[in-house]
Amino acid sequence: MKTQNTINVNSTTNVGWFENQVIKFENARFFWMAVYLTAQSCIGSIAAGLLLANDANVILLCTCAALTMASNAVFIAQGSGKVCLITLYLSVLLNVIIIVTNI
């Protein structure tokens, strides 16, 4: 008999949105890691390219690159689900703000 180590996301317990995202991430960690790494790296490189094209502040460029690389490092080091998602969301949020302000 095979046991399944997944967590039921649709349970009746009071689980918040972020905790629900962590559970979904942990249930298919390596799939979501590949998707998130690719997506946030692309968003980060677009933001860095726009900063370079607009001769923006070097500190902002370094912040963009550092946060994107930190998120990649947490995924590659297989950090906890919460840490992975927090750095992902911070990276995407900052880089989208940079993209919108530099278009």
C-alpha positions in Angstrom: 0.0 0.0 0.0 1.4 3.4 -1.0 1.2 6.3 1.3 0.8 9.8 0.0 2.7 12.7 1.7 0.6 15.5 0.3 -1.3 18.0 2.3 -5.0 18.6 1.5 -5.3 22.2 0.4 -9.1 22.2 0.4 -9.4 21.3 4.1 -11.8 23.1 6.4 -9.1 24.6 8.6 -8.6 28.3 8.6 -5.6 28.7 6.3 -4.6 32.1 5.0 -3.7 32.9 1.4 0.0 32.8 1.9 -0.1 29.5 3.9 -2.2 28.0 1.1 0.5 29.1 -1.5 3.2 27.5 0.7 1.3 24.3 0.8 0.8 24.2 -3.0 4.5 25.1 -3.5 5.6 22.3 -1.2 3.3 19.7 -2.9 5.1 20.3 -6.2 8.3 22.0 -5.2 10.6 21.2 -8.1 7.9 22.1 -10.7 7.2 25.4 -9.1 10.9 26.1 -8.5 11.6 25.8 -12.2 8.6 28.0 -13.1 9.4 30.6 -10.5 13.1 30.7 -11.3 12.5 31.2 -15.0 9.8 33.8 -14.6 11.4 36.0 -11.9 14.8 35.8 -13.7 13.2 37.1 -16.9 11.3 39.9 -15.0 14.5 40.8 -13.2 16.6 41.0 -16.4 13.9 43.1 -18.1 14.0 45.5 -15.2 17.8 45.6 -15.2 17.8 46.2 -19.0 15.4 49.1 -18.7 17.5 50.6 -15.9 20.6 50.4 -18.0 18.8 51.9 -21.1 17.5 54.8 -19.1 20.8 55.6 -17.3 19.0 55.1 -14.0 20.6 55.1 -10.5 23.3 52.5 -10.0 22.1 51.8 -6.5 18.6 50.9 -7.9 20.3 48.6 -10.5 22.3 46.9 -7.8 19.2 46.4 -5.6 17.3 44.9 -8.6 20.1 42.5 -9.3 20.8 41.6 -5.7 17.2 40.8 -4.9 16.8 38.7 -8.1 20.0 36.8 -7.4 18.9 36.3 -3.7 15.7 34.8 -4.8 17.5 32.5 -7.2 19.9 31.5 -4.5 17.1 30.6 -2.0 15.5 28.4 -4.7 18.7 26.7 -5.6 19.6 26.2 -1.9 16.2 24.7 -1.4 15.2 27.0 1.4 11.9 26.6 3.2 8.7 27.2 1.2 7.9 30.4 3.1 11.4 31.9 2.5 11.3 30.9 -1.2 7.9 32.6 -1.7 8.7 35.7 0.3 11.9 36.4 -1.7 10.0 35.6 -5.0 7.2 38.0 -4.2 9.6 40.8 -3.1 11.7 40.3 -6.3 8.7 40.3 -8.6 7.1 43.3 -6.9 10.3 45.4 -6.9 11.1 44.5 -10.5 7.6 45.1 -11.8 7.6 48.5 -10.1 10.9 49.3 -11.8 9.6 48.1 -15.2 6.4 50.2 -14.9 8.3 53.4 -13.8 11.0 53.0 -16.6 8.8 52.3 -19.6 
